[in-house]
């Protein structure tokens, strides 16, 4: 009888160990990026040869007012809020993503959060795009895309370096 009591105590102890060892710490951590994100705001800026666009336009002869108006027009021609309205990003726990615009499929592929979740890499069939993660919380995501290109954009016979910075914000 005493052996049966020890046997049941050992079984009970073993079961308790199994139950308590399967706590929250063993469950995989789900990144806060997983979920559906809706566009909320954007900002866009550009510089030419390291100068803000307005300053560059003034350097080539525009008045301060003309430079400001032209810079605003150039920025609006490239991107406006309407370009992003209705954009939805869906990041899945399996490392895949999908982008929808006004409910219509736009793009899909895989994603990675790198460098301590400060770099978001989207890989689609067409390209790989890296975004700097400016903010990532349970309900707020802000990413920055920076692009640089050098070319004779103004037809003046000299290449200029154009840097574009597009910051997009999303909420869950």
Secondary structure as UniProt FT lines:
FT   HELIX           2..21
FT   HELIX           24..26
FT   TURN            32..33
FT   STRAND          35..48
FT   TURN            49..50
FT   STRAND          51..52
FT   HELIX           53..59
FT   TURN            60..61
FT   HELIX           64..78
FT   HELIX           81..83
FT   TURN            84..86
FT   STRAND          87..91
FT   TURN            93..94
FT   STRAND          96..101
FT   TURN            102..103
FT   STRAND          104..114
FT   TURN            115..118
FT   STRAND          119..124
FT   STRAND          128..136
FT   STRAND          140..151
FT   TURN            153..154
FT   STRAND          160..171
//
